[in-house]
Amino acid sequence: MAKHKTHKGIKKRVKITATGKVKFHKHNKGHLQSAKSGNRRRRLRGTTSLTGPFADKMVTLLGPSAR
């Protein structure tokens, strides 16, 4: 049976923490900031963690070495 390959797009965008959470940067922060309100830009700062079945999917796509 073939080995599962690491999903390179996910590998560049998310990180698995030591406790197993999926950490990522929020989108919509690249450019055109003047059109967005200050509150919206403040919410987009920093990183956030992902939970639930979608986080499990990310870990699966990253492969066993990510855990």
mmCIF file as Biopython writes it, N, C-alpha, C and O atoms, coordinates in Angstrom:
data_model
#
loop_
_atom_site.group_PDB
_atom_site.id
_atom_site.type_symbol
_atom_site.label_atom_id
_atom_site.label_alt_id
_atom_site.label_comp_id
_atom_site.label_asym_id
_atom_site.label_entity_id
_atom_site.label_seq_id
_atom_site.pdbx_PDB_ins_code
_atom_site.Cartn_x
_atom_site.Cartn_y
_atom_site.Cartn_z
_atom_site.occupancy
_atom_site.B_iso_or_equiv
_atom_site.auth_seq_id
_atom_site.auth_asym_id
_atom_site.pdbx_PDB_model_num
ATOM 1   N N  . MET A ? 1  ? 0.835   -1.184 0.000  1.0 0.0 1  A 1 
ATOM 2   C CA . MET A ? 1  ? 0.000   0.000  0.000  1.0 0.0 1  A 1 
ATOM 3   C C  . MET A ? 1  ? 0.879   1.247  0.000  1.0 0.0 1  A 1 
ATOM 4   O O  . MET A ? 1  ? 1.899   1.284  0.689  1.0 0.0 1  A 1 
ATOM 5   N N  . ALA A ? 2  ? 0.498   2.263  -0.762 1.0 0.0 2  A 1 
ATOM 6   C CA . ALA A ? 2  ? 1.308   3.467  -0.910 1.0 0.0 2  A 1 
ATOM 7   C C  . ALA A ? 2  ? 1.266   4.329  0.345  1.0 0.0 2  A 1 
ATOM 8   O O  . ALA A ? 2  ? 0.294   4.322  1.099  1.0 0.0 2  A 1 
ATOM 9   N N  . LYS A ? 3  ? 2.353   5.070  0.543  1.0 0.0 3  A 1 
ATOM 10  C CA . LYS A ? 3  ? 2.402   5.997  1.670  1.0 0.0 3  A 1 
ATOM 11  C C  . LYS A ? 3  ? 1.577   7.239  1.349  1.0 0.0 3  A 1 
ATOM 12  O O  . LYS A ? 3  ? 1.415   7.610  0.187  1.0 0.0 3  A 1 
ATOM 13  N N  . HIS A ? 4  ? 1.058   7.874  2.400  1.0 0.0 4  A 1 
ATOM 14  C CA . HIS A ? 4  ? 0.339   9.130  2.215  1.0 0.0 4  A 1 
ATOM 15  C C  . HIS A ? 4  ? 1.345   10.257 2.148  1.0 0.0 4  A 1 
ATOM 16  O O  . HIS A ? 4  ? 2.267   10.332 2.961  1.0 0.0 4  A 1 
ATOM 17  N N  . LYS A ? 5  ? 1.163   11.137 1.171  1.0 0.0 5  A 1 
ATOM 18  C CA . LYS A ? 5  ? 2.061   12.280 1.036  1.0 0.0 5  A 1 
ATOM 19  C C  . LYS A ? 5  ? 1.541   13.452 1.859  1.0 0.0 5  A 1 
ATOM 20  O O  . LYS A ? 5  ? 0.337   13.598 2.068  1.0 0.0 5  A 1 
ATOM 21  N N  . THR A ? 6  ? 2.470   14.282 2.320  1.0 0.0 6  A 1 
ATOM 22  C CA . THR A ? 6  ? 2.124   15.484 3.060  1.0 0.0 6  A 1 
ATOM 23  C C  . THR A ? 6  ? 1.515   16.493 2.097  1.0 0.0 6  A 1 
ATOM 24  O O  . THR A ? 6  ? 2.024   16.677 0.991  1.0 0.0 6  A 1 
ATOM 25  N N  . HIS A ? 7  ? 0.443   17.144 2.501  1.0 0.0 7  A 1 
ATOM 26  C CA . HIS A ? 7  ? -0.178  18.189 1.687  1.0 0.0 7  A 1 
ATOM 27  C C  . HIS A ? 7  ? 0.649   19.457 1.872  1.0 0.0 7  A 1 
ATOM 28  O O  . HIS A ? 7  ? 0.623   20.069 2.941  1.0 0.0 7  A 1 
ATOM 29  N N  . LYS A ? 8  ? 1.384   19.852 0.833  1.0 0.0 8  A 1 
ATOM 30  C CA . LYS A ? 8  ? 2.340   20.951 0.947  1.0 0.0 8  A 1 
ATOM 31  C C  . LYS A ? 8  ? 1.666   22.298 1.192  1.0 0.0 8  A 1 
ATOM 32  O O  . LYS A ? 8  ? 2.235   23.151 1.873  1.0 0.0 8  A 1 
ATOM 33  N N  . GLY A ? 9  ? 0.459   22.506 0.649  1.0 0.0 9  A 1 
ATOM 34  C CA . GLY A ? 9  ? -0.250  23.763 0.881  1.0 0.0 9  A 1 
ATOM 35  C C  . GLY A ? 9  ? -0.647  23.927 2.335  1.0 0.0 9  A 1 
ATOM 36  O O  . GLY A ? 9  ? -0.550  25.021 2.890  1.0 0.0 9  A 1 
ATOM 37  N N  . ILE A ? 10 ? -1.096  22.839 2.958  1.0 0.0 10 A 1 
ATOM 38  C CA . ILE A ? 10 ? -1.469  22.874 4.380  1.0 0.0 10 A 1 
ATOM 39  C C  . ILE A ? 10 ? -0.223  23.035 5.240  1.0 0.0 10 A 1 
ATOM 40  O O  . ILE A ? 10 ? -0.244  23.743 6.247  1.0 0.0 10 A 1 
ATOM 41  N N  . LYS A ? 11 ? 0.858   22.382 4.844  1.0 0.0 11 A 1 
ATOM 42  C CA . LYS A ? 11 ? 2.107   22.451 5.609  1.0 0.0 11 A 1 
ATOM 43  C C  . LYS A ? 11 ? 2.619   23.886 5.711  1.0 0.0 11 A 1 
ATOM 44  O O  . LYS A ? 11 ? 3.183   24.276 6.733  1.0 0.0 11 A 1 
ATOM 45  N N  . LYS A ? 12 ? 2.421   24.677 4.639  1.0 0.0 12 A 1 
ATOM 46  C CA . LYS A ? 12 ? 2.882   26.066 4.634  1.0 0.0 12 A 1 
ATOM 47  C C  . LYS A ? 12 ? 1.989   26.969 5.461  1.0 0.0 12 A 1 
ATOM 48  O O  . LYS A ? 12 ? 2.437   28.027 5.903  1.0 0.0 12 A 1 
ATOM 49  N N  . ARG A ? 13 ? 0.743   26.589 5.683  1.0 0.0 13 A 1 
ATOM 50  C CA . ARG A ? 13 ? -0.238  27.496 6.276  1.0 0.0 13 A 1 
ATOM 51  C C  . ARG A ? 13 ? -0.605  27.197 7.723  1.0 0.0 13 A 1 
ATOM 52  O O  . ARG A ? 13 ? -1.069  28.095 8.426  1.0 0.0 13 A 1 
ATOM 53  N N  . VAL A ? 14 ? -0.417  25.981 8.188  1.0 0.0 14 A 1 
ATOM 54  C CA . VAL A ? 14 ? -0.801  25.640 9.558  1.0 0.0 14 A 1 
ATOM 55  C C  . VAL A ? 14 ? 0.360   25.005 10.298 1.0 0.0 14 A 1 
ATOM 56  O O  . VAL A ? 14 ? 1.312   24.509 9.695  1.0 0.0 14 A 1 
ATOM 57  N N  . LYS A ? 15 ? 0.260   25.031 11.626 1.0 0.0 15 A 1 
ATOM 58  C CA . LYS A ? 15 ? 1.273   24.418 12.490 1.0 0.0 15 A 1 
ATOM 59  C C  . LYS A ? 15 ? 0.542   23.648 13.577 1.0 0.0 15 A 1 
ATOM 60  O O  . LYS A ? 15 ? -0.471  24.114 14.098 1.0 0.0 15 A 1 
ATOM 61  N N  . ILE A ? 16 ? 1.049   22.482 13.918 1.0 0.0 16 A 1 
ATOM 62  C CA . ILE A ? 16 ? 0.481   21.688 14.997 1.0 0.0 16 A 1 
ATOM 63  C C  . ILE A ? 16 ? 1.254   22.016 16.267 1.0 0.0 16 A 1 
ATOM 64  O O  . ILE A ? 16 ? 2.478   21.888 16.301 1.0 0.0 16 A 1 
ATOM 65  N N  . THR A ? 17 ? 0.548   22.436 17.305 1.0 0.0 17 A 1 
ATOM 66  C CA . THR A ? 17 ? 1.204   22.771 18.565 1.0 0.0 17 A 1 
ATOM 67  C C  . THR A ? 17 ? 1.550   21.493 19.327 1.0 0.0 17 A 1 
ATOM 68  O O  . THR A ? 17 ? 1.165   20.393 18.932 1.0 0.0 17 A 1 
ATOM 69  N N  . ALA A ? 18 ? 2.279   21.662 20.416 1.0 0.0 18 A 1 
ATOM 70  C CA . ALA A ? 18 ? 2.693   20.511 21.225 1.0 0.0 18 A 1 
ATOM 71  C C  . ALA A ? 18 ? 1.500   19.796 21.837 1.0 0.0 18 A 1 
ATOM 72  O O  . ALA A ? 18 ? 1.555   18.592 22.088 1.0 0.0 18 A 1 
ATOM 73  N N  . THR A ? 19 ? 0.417   20.536 22.080 1.0 0.0 19 A 1 
ATOM 74  C CA . THR A ? 19 ? -0.779  19.915 22.667 1.0 0.0 19 A 1 
ATOM 75  C C  . THR A ? 19 ? -1.709  19.339 21.609 1.0 0.0 19 A 1 
ATOM 76  O O  . THR A ? 19 ? -2.731  18.739 21.943 1.0 0.0 19 A 1 
ATOM 77  N N  . GLY A ? 20 ? -1.360  19.520 20.316 1.0 0.0 20 A 1 
ATOM 78  C CA . GLY A ? 20 ? -2.154  18.928 19.251 1.0 0.0 20 A 1 
ATOM 79  C C  . GLY A ? 20 ? -3.152  19.853 18.597 1.0 0.0 20 A 1 
ATOM 80  O O  . GLY A ? 20 ? -3.924  19.421 17.740 1.0 0.0 20 A 1 
ATOM 81  N N  . LYS A ? 21 ? -3.155  21.140 18.989 1.0 0.0 21 A 1 
ATOM 82  C CA . LYS A ? 21 ? -4.056  22.093 18.355 1.0 0.0 21 A 1 
ATOM 83  C C  . LYS A ? 21 ? -3.485  22.525 17.004 1.0 0.0 21 A 1 
ATOM 84  O O  . LYS A ? 21 ? -2.276  22.475 16.780 1.0 0.0 21 A 1 
ATOM 85  N N  . VAL A ? 22 ? -4.376  22.947 16.115 1.0 0.0 22 A 1 
ATOM 86  C CA . VAL A ? 22 ? -3.958  23.438 14.802 1.0 0.0 22 A 1 
ATOM 87  C C  . VAL A ? 22 ? -3.962  24.956 14.854 1.0 0.0 22 A 1 
ATOM 88  O O  . VAL A ? 22 ? -5.000  25.566 15.109 1.0 0.0 22 A 1 
ATOM 89  N N  . LYS A ? 23 ? -2.798  25.576 14.612 1.0 0.0 23 A 1 
ATOM 90  C CA . LYS A ? 23 ? -2.648  27.021 14.707 1.0 0.0 23 A 1 
ATOM 91  C C  . LYS A ? 23 ? -2.444  27.587 13.307 1.0 0.0 23 A 1 
ATOM 92  O O  . LYS A ? 23 ? -1.700  27.020 12.507 1.0 0.0 23 A 1 
ATOM 93  N N  . PHE A ? 24 ? -3.112  28.721 13.005 1.0 0.0 24 A 1 
ATOM 94  C CA . PHE A ? 24 ? -2.984  29.324 11.683 1.0 0.0 24 A 1 
ATOM 95  C C  . PHE A ? 24 ? -3.223  30.827 11.757 1.0 0.0 24 A 1 
ATOM 96  O O  . PHE A ? 24 ? -3.786  31.326 12.731 1.0 0.0 24 A 1 
ATOM 97  N N  . HIS A ? 25 ? -2.792  31.543 10.723 1.0 0.0 25 A 1 
ATOM 98  C CA . HIS A ? 25 ? -3.033  32.974 10.612 1.0 0.0 25 A 1 
ATOM 99  C C  . HIS A ? 25 ? -4.352  33.195 9.888  1.0 0.0 25 A 1 
ATOM 100 O O  . HIS A ? 25 ? -4.704  32.442 8.980  1.0 0.0 25 A 1 
ATOM 101 N N  . LYS A ? 26 ? -5.069  34.213 10.286 1.0 0.0 26 A 1 
ATOM 102 C CA . LYS A ? 26 ? -6.340  34.536 9.638  1.0 0.0 26 A 1 
ATOM 103 C C  . LYS A ? 26 ? -6.092  35.149 8.267  1.0 0.0 26 A 1 
ATOM 104 O O  . LYS A ? 26 ? -5.060  35.779 8.033  1.0 0.0 26 A 1 
ATOM 105 N N  . HIS A ? 27 ? -7.051  34.957 7.361  1.0 0.0 27 A 1 
ATOM 106 C CA . HIS A ? 27 ? -6.922  35.522 6.024  1.0 0.0 27 A 1 
ATOM 107 C C  . HIS A ? 27 ? -7.475  36.940 5.997  1.0 0.0 27 A 1 
ATOM 108 O O  . HIS A ? 27 ? -7.891  37.457 7.033  1.0 0.0 27 A 1 
ATOM 109 N N  . ASN A ? 28 ? -7.485  37.570 4.839  1.0 0.0 28 A 1 
ATOM 110 C CA . ASN A ? 28 ? -7.948  38.949 4.618  1.0 0.0 28 A 1 
ATOM 111 C C  . ASN A ? 28 ? -7.035  39.983 5.250  1.0 0.0 28 A 1 
ATOM 112 O O  . ASN A ? 28 ? -7.504  41.070 5.589  1.0 0.0 28 A 1 
ATOM 113 N N  . LYS A ? 29 ? -5.770  39.698 5.422  1.0 0.0 29 A 1 
ATOM 114 C CA . LYS A ? 29 ? -4.844  40.633 6.056  1.0 0.0 29 A 1 
ATOM 115 C C  . LYS A ? 29 ? -3.726  41.062 5.105  1.0 0.0 29 A 1 
ATOM 116 O O  . LYS A ? 29 ? -2.814  41.782 5.510  1.0 0.0 29 A 1 
ATOM 117 N N  . GLY A ? 30 ? -3.787  40.625 3.843  1.0 0.0 30 A 1 
ATOM 118 C CA . GLY A ? 30 ? -2.676  40.862 2.925  1.0 0.0 30 A 1 
ATOM 119 C C  . GLY A ? 30 ? -2.566  42.283 2.417  1.0 0.0 30 A 1 
ATOM 120 O O  . GLY A ? 30 ? -1.471  42.846 2.423  1.0 0.0 30 A 1 
ATOM 121 N N  . HIS A ? 31 ? -3.647  42.878 1.981  1.0 0.0 31 A 1 
ATOM 122 C CA . HIS A ? 31 ? -3.600  44.220 1.407  1.0 0.0 31 A 1 
ATOM 123 C C  . HIS A ? 31 ? -4.992  44.839 1.480  1.0 0.0 31 A 1 
ATOM 124 O O  . HIS A ? 31 ? -5.936  44.218 1.968  1.0 0.0 31 A 1 
ATOM 125 N N  . LEU A ? 32 ? -5.104  46.068 0.989  1.0 0.0 32 A 1 
ATOM 126 C CA . LEU A ? 32 ? -6.354  46.844 1.018  1.0 0.0 32 A 1 
ATOM 127 C C  . LEU A ? 32 ? -6.862  47.039 2.449  1.0 0.0 32 A 1 
ATOM 128 O O  . LEU A ? 32 ? -8.050  46.874 2.727  1.0 0.0 32 A 1 
ATOM 129 N N  . GLN A ? 33 ? -5.945  47.389 3.344  1.0 0.0 33 A 1 
ATOM 130 C CA . GLN A ? 33 ? -6.315  47.555 4.748  1.0 0.0 33 A 1 
ATOM 131 C C  . GLN A ? 33 ? -7.133  48.821 4.988  1.0 0.0 33 A 1 
ATOM 132 O O  . GLN A ? 33 ? -7.904  48.884 5.946  1.0 0.0 33 A 1 
ATOM 133 N N  . SER A ? 34 ? -6.975  49.835 4.126  1.0 0.0 34 A 1 
ATOM 134 C CA . SER A ? 34 ? -7.673  51.100 4.361  1.0 0.0 34 A 1 
ATOM 135 C C  . SER A ? 34 ? -9.185  50.960 4.192  1.0 0.0 34 A 1 
ATOM 136 O O  . SER A ? 34 ? -9.944  51.772 4.720  1.0 0.0 34 A 1 
ATOM 137 N N  . ALA A ? 35 ? -9.621  49.949 3.468  1.0 0.0 35 A 1 
ATOM 138 C CA . ALA A ? 35 ? -11.048 49.730 3.277  1.0 0.0 35 A 1 
ATOM 139 C C  . ALA A ? 35 ? -11.691 49.002 4.442  1.0 0.0 35 A 1 
ATOM 140 O O  . ALA A ? 35 ? -12.916 48.946 4.544  1.0 0.0 35 A 1 
ATOM 141 N N  . LYS A ? 36 ? -10.875 48.447 5.318  1.0 0.0 36 A 1 
ATOM 142 C CA . LYS A ? 36 ? -11.395 47.682 6.449  1.0 0.0 36 A 1 
ATOM 143 C C  . LYS A ? 36 ? -11.397 48.554 7.701  1.0 0.0 36 A 1 
ATOM 144 O O  . LYS A ? 36 ? -10.537 49.418 7.870  1.0 0.0 36 A 1 
ATOM 145 N N  . SER A ? 37 ? -12.360 48.319 8.565  1.0 0.0 37 A 1 
ATOM 146 C CA . SER A ? 37 ? -12.457 49.110 9.786  1.0 0.0 37 A 1 
ATOM 147 C C  . SER A ? 37 ? -11.369 48.685 10.780 1.0 0.0 37 A 1 
ATOM 148 O O  . SER A ? 37 ? -10.785 47.607 10.672 1.0 0.0 37 A 1 
ATOM 149 N N  . GLY A ? 38 ? -11.124 49.557 11.735 1.0 0.0 38 A 1 
ATOM 150 C CA . GLY A ? 38 ? -10.110 49.265 12.750 1.0 0.0 38 A 1 
ATOM 151 C C  . GLY A ? 38 ? -10.464 48.040 13.569 1.0 0.0 38 A 1 
ATOM 152 O O  . GLY A ? 38 ? -9.596  47.230 13.897 1.0 0.0 38 A 1 
ATOM 153 N N  . ASN A ? 39 ? -11.750 47.904 13.901 1.0 0.0 39 A 1 
ATOM 154 C CA . ASN A ? 39 ? -12.180 46.733 14.673 1.0 0.0 39 A 1 
ATOM 155 C C  . ASN A ? 39 ? -11.934 45.446 13.901 1.0 0.0 39 A 1 
ATOM 156 O O  . ASN A ? 39 ? -11.512 44.437 14.465 1.0 0.0 39 A 1 
ATOM 157 N N  . ARG A ? 40 ? -12.204 45.497 12.605 1.0 0.0 40 A 1 
ATOM 158 C CA . ARG A ? 40 ? -12.005 44.309 11.765 1.0 0.0 40 A 1 
ATOM 159 C C  . ARG A ? 40 ? -10.517 43.967 11.675 1.0 0.0 40 A 1 
ATOM 160 O O  . ARG A ? 40 ? -10.139 42.799 11.764 1.0 0.0 40 A 1 
ATOM 161 N N  . ARG A ? 41 ? -9.677  44.987 11.499 1.0 0.0 41 A 1 
ATOM 162 C CA . ARG A ? 41 ? -8.232  44.738 11.416 1.0 0.0 41 A 1 
ATOM 163 C C  . ARG A ? 41 ? -7.690  44.197 12.738 1.0 0.0 41 A 1 
ATOM 164 O O  . ARG A ? 41 ? -6.790  43.357 12.748 1.0 0.0 41 A 1 
ATOM 165 N N  . ARG A ? 42 ? -8.232  44.676 13.836 1.0 0.0 42 A 1 
ATOM 166 C CA . ARG A ? 42 ? -7.796  44.200 15.143 1.0 0.0 42 A 1 
ATOM 167 C C  . ARG A ? 42 ? -8.166  42.729 15.327 1.0 0.0 42 A 1 
ATOM 168 O O  . ARG A ? 42 ? -7.383  41.954 15.877 1.0 0.0 42 A 1 
ATOM 169 N N  . ARG A ? 43 ? -9.351  42.348 14.871 1.0 0.0 43 A 1 
ATOM 170 C CA . ARG A ? 43 ? -9.771  40.937 14.965 1.0 0.0 43 A 1 
ATOM 171 C C  . ARG A ? 43 ? -8.892  40.021 14.127 1.0 0.0 43 A 1 
ATOM 172 O O  . ARG A ? 43 ? -8.735  38.843 14.448 1.0 0.0 43 A 1 
ATOM 173 N N  . LEU A ? 44 ? -8.318  40.555 13.058 1.0 0.0 44 A 1 
ATOM 174 C CA . LEU A ? 44 ? -7.513  39.744 12.148 1.0 0.0 44 A 1 
ATOM 175 C C  . LEU A ? 44 ? -6.071  39.559 12.624 1.0 0.0 44 A 1 
ATOM 176 O O  . LEU A ? 44 ? -5.315  38.791 12.029 1.0 0.0 44 A 1 
ATOM 177 N N  . ARG A ? 45 ? -5.690  40.259 13.692 1.0 0.0 45 A 1 
ATOM 178 C CA . ARG A ? 45 ? -4.321  40.161 14.178 1.0 0.0 45 A 1 
ATOM 179 C C  . ARG A ? 45 ? -4.025  38.795 14.776 1.0 0.0 45 A 1 
ATOM 180 O O  . ARG A ? 45 ? -4.924  38.101 15.252 1.0 0.0 45 A 1 
ATOM 181 N N  . GLY A ? 46 ? -2.765  38.423 14.746 1.0 0.0 46 A 1 
ATOM 182 C CA . GLY A ? 46 ? -2.293  37.242 15.450 1.0 0.0 46 A 1 
ATOM 183 C C  . GLY A ? 46 ? -2.756  35.943 14.826 1.0 0.0 46 A 1 
ATOM 184 O O  . GLY A ? 46 ? -3.161  35.895 13.665 1.0 0.0 46 A 1 
ATOM 185 N N  . THR A ? 47 ? -2.686  34.898 15.618 1.0 0.0 47 A 1 
ATOM 186 C CA . THR A ? 47 ? -3.057  33.563 15.159 1.0 0.0 47 A 1 
ATOM 187 C C  . THR A ? 47 ? -4.289  33.094 15.900 1.0 0.0 47 A 1 
ATOM 188 O O  . THR A ? 47 ? -4.670  33.662 16.924 1.0 0.0 47 A 1 
ATOM 189 N N  . THR A ? 48 ? -4.904  32.058 15.377 1.0 0.0 48 A 1 
ATOM 190 C CA . THR A ? 48 ? -6.051  31.445 16.031 1.0 0.0 48 A 1 
ATOM 191 C C  . THR A ? 48 ? -5.919  29.938 15.902 1.0 0.0 48 A 1 
ATOM 192 O O  . THR A ? 48 ? -5.177  29.444 15.053 1.0 0.0 48 A 1 
ATOM 193 N N  . SER A ? 49 ? -6.625  29.221 16.729 1.0 0.0 49 A 1 
ATOM 194 C CA . SER A ? 49 ? -6.534  27.761 16.684 1.0 0.0 49 A 1 
ATOM 195 C C  . SER A ? 49 ? -7.813  27.176 16.103 1.0 0.0 49 A 1 
ATOM 196 O O  . SER A ? 49 ? -8.889  27.769 16.173 1.0 0.0 49 A 1 
ATOM 197 N N  . LEU A ? 50 ? -7.656  26.014 15.540 1.0 0.0 50 A 1 
ATOM 198 C CA . LEU A ? 50 ? -8.740  25.332 14.859 1.0 0.0 50 A 1 
ATOM 199 C C  . LEU A ? 50 ? -9.086  24.081 15.655 1.0 0.0 50 A 1 
ATOM 200 O O  . LEU A ? 50 ? -8.192  23.369 16.112 1.0 0.0 50 A 1 
ATOM 201 N N  . THR A ? 51 ? -10.383 23.806 15.824 1.0 0.0 51 A 1 
ATOM 202 C CA . THR A ? 51 ? -10.804 22.628 16.575 1.0 0.0 51 A 1 
ATOM 203 C C  . THR A ? 51 ? -11.855 21.866 15.786 1.0 0.0 51 A 1 
ATOM 204 O O  . THR A ? 51 ? -12.329 22.334 14.751 1.0 0.0 51 A 1 
ATOM 205 N N  . GLY A ? 52 ? -12.205 20.718 16.271 1.0 0.0 52 A 1 
ATOM 206 C CA . GLY A ? 52 ? -13.278 19.941 15.673 1.0 0.0 52 A 1 
ATOM 207 C C  . GLY A ? 52 ? -12.831 19.073 14.515 1.0 0.0 52 A 1 
ATOM 208 O O  . GLY A ? 52 ? -11.638 18.821 14.345 1.0 0.0 52 A 1 
ATOM 209 N N  . PRO A ? 53 ? -13.784 18.615 13.719 1.0 0.0 53 A 1 
ATOM 210 C CA . PRO A ? 53 ? -13.476 17.684 12.633 1.0 0.0 53 A 1 
ATOM 211 C C  . PRO A ? 53 ? -12.590 18.298 11.558 1.0 0.0 53 A 1 
ATOM 212 O O  . PRO A ? 53 ? -11.830 17.588 10.898 1.0 0.0 53 A 1 
ATOM 213 N N  . PHE A ? 54 ? -12.683 19.621 11.379 1.0 0.0 54 A 1 
ATOM 214 C CA . PHE A ? 54 ? -11.849 20.255 10.368 1.0 0.0 54 A 1 
ATOM 215 C C  . PHE A ? 54 ? -10.381 20.222 10.780 1.0 0.0 54 A 1 
ATOM 216 O O  . PHE A ? 54 ? -9.502  20.071 9.931  1.0 0.0 54 A 1 
ATOM 217 N N  . ALA A ? 55 ? -10.110 20.362 12.081 1.0 0.0 55 A 1 
ATOM 218 C CA . ALA A ? 55 ? -8.738  20.272 12.585 1.0 0.0 55 A 1 
ATOM 219 C C  . ALA A ? 55 ? -8.201  18.849 12.408 1.0 0.0 55 A 1 
ATOM 220 O O  . ALA A ? 55 ? -7.030  18.664 12.076 1.0 0.0 55 A 1 
ATOM 221 N N  . ASP A ? 56 ? -9.039  17.863 12.626 1.0 0.0 56 A 1 
ATOM 222 C CA . ASP A ? 56 ? -8.632  16.474 12.414 1.0 0.0 56 A 1 
ATOM 223 C C  . ASP A ? 56 ? -8.262  16.236 10.961 1.0 0.0 56 A 1 
ATOM 224 O O  . ASP A ? 56 ? -7.324  15.494 10.669 1.0 0.0 56 A 1 
ATOM 225 N N  . LYS A ? 57 ? -8.992  16.859 10.053 1.0 0.0 57 A 1 
ATOM 226 C CA . LYS A ? 57 ? -8.703  16.743 8.625  1.0 0.0 57 A 1 
ATOM 227 C C  . LYS A ? 57 ? -7.335  17.346 8.298  1.0 0.0 57 A 1 
ATOM 228 O O  . LYS A ? 57 ? -6.589  16.787 7.494  1.0 0.0 57 A 1 
ATOM 229 N N  . MET A ? 58 ? -7.003  18.485 8.919  1.0 0.0 58 A 1 
ATOM 230 C CA . MET A ? 58 ? -5.707  19.121 8.694  1.0 0.0 58 A 1 
ATOM 231 C C  . MET A ? 58 ? -4.583  18.220 9.157  1.0 0.0 58 A 1 
ATOM 232 O O  . MET A ? 58 ? -3.572  18.078 8.470  1.0 0.0 58 A 1 
ATOM 233 N N  . VAL A ? 59 ? -4.755  17.612 10.318 1.0 0.0 59 A 1 
ATOM 234 C CA . VAL A ? 59 ? -3.727  16.717 10.854 1.0 0.0 59 A 1 
ATOM 235 C C  . VAL A ? 59 ? -3.554  15.513 9.945  1.0 0.0 59 A 1 
ATOM 236 O O  . VAL A ? 59 ? -2.434  15.042 9.749  1.0 0.0 59 A 1 
ATOM 237 N N  . THR A ? 60 ? -4.651  15.006 9.387  1.0 0.0 60 A 1 
ATOM 238 C CA . THR A ? 60 ? -4.579  13.889 8.465  1.0 0.0 60 A 1 
ATOM 239 C C  . THR A ? 60 ? -3.812  14.269 7.207  1.0 0.0 60 A 1 
ATOM 240 O O  . THR A ? 60 ? -2.997  13.488 6.717  1.0 0.0 60 A 1 
ATOM 241 N N  . LEU A ? 61 ? -4.067  15.457 6.685  1.0 0.0 61 A 1 
ATOM 242 C CA . LEU A ? 61 ? -3.385  15.905 5.477  1.0 0.0 61 A 1 
ATOM 243 C C  . LEU A ? 61 ? -1.889  16.133 5.718  1.0 0.0 61 A 1 
ATOM 244 O O  . LEU A ? 61 ? -1.081  15.978 4.802  1.0 0.0 61 A 1 
ATOM 245 N N  . LEU A ? 62 ? -1.525  16.499 6.939  1.0 0.0 62 A 1 
ATOM 246 C CA . LEU A ? 62 ? -0.113  16.740 7.246  1.0 0.0 62 A 1 
ATOM 247 C C  . LEU A ? 62 ? 0.662   15.440 7.446  1.0 0.0 62 A 1 
ATOM 248 O O  . LEU A ? 62 ? 1.887   15.424 7.325  1.0 0.0 62 A 1 
ATOM 249 N N  . GLY A ? 63 ? -0.026  14.375 7.745  1.0 0.0 63 A 1 
ATOM 250 C CA . GLY A ? 63 ? 0.641   13.088 7.892  1.0 0.0 63 A 1 
ATOM 251 C C  . GLY A ? 63 ? 1.071   12.796 9.301  1.0 0.0 63 A 1 
ATOM 252 O O  . GLY A ? 63 ? 0.926   13.646 10.180 1.0 0.0 63 A 1 
ATOM 253 N N  . PRO A ? 64 ? 1.602   11.608 9.543  1.0 0.0 64 A 1 
ATOM 254 C CA . PRO A ? 64 ? 1.938   11.187 10.893 1.0 0.0 64 A 1 
ATOM 255 C C  . PRO A ? 64 ? 3.121   11.930 11.505 1.0 0.0 64 A 1 
ATOM 256 O O  . PRO A ? 64 ? 3.237   11.975 12.729 1.0 0.0 64 A 1 
ATOM 257 N N  . SER A ? 65 ? 4.000   12.512 10.694 1.0 0.0 65 A 1 
ATOM 258 C CA . SER A ? 65 ? 5.166   13.202 11.250 1.0 0.0 65 A 1 
ATOM 259 C C  . SER A ? 65 ? 4.793   14.532 11.888 1.0 0.0 65 A 1 
ATOM 260 O O  . SER A ? 65 ? 5.589   15.084 12.648 1.0 0.0 65 A 1 
ATOM 261 N N  . ALA A ? 66 ? 3.614   15.060 11.607 1.0 0.0 66 A 1 
ATOM 262 C CA . ALA A ? 66 ? 3.186   16.348 12.152 1.0 0.0 66 A 1 
ATOM 263 C C  . ALA A ? 66 ? 2.728   16.239 13.593 1.0 0.0 66 A 1 
ATOM 264 O O  . ALA A ? 66 ? 2.695   17.248 14.298 1.0 0.0 66 A 1 
ATOM 265 N N  . ARG A ? 67 ? 2.378   15.062 14.048 1.0 0.0 67 A 1 
ATOM 266 C CA . ARG A ? 67 ? 1.829   14.905 15.406 1.0 0.0 67 A 1 
ATOM 267 C C  . ARG A ? 67 ? 2.908   14.974 16.462 1.0 0.0 67 A 1 
ATOM 268 O O  . ARG A ? 67 ? 2.615   14.860 17.652 1.0 0.0 67 A 1 
#
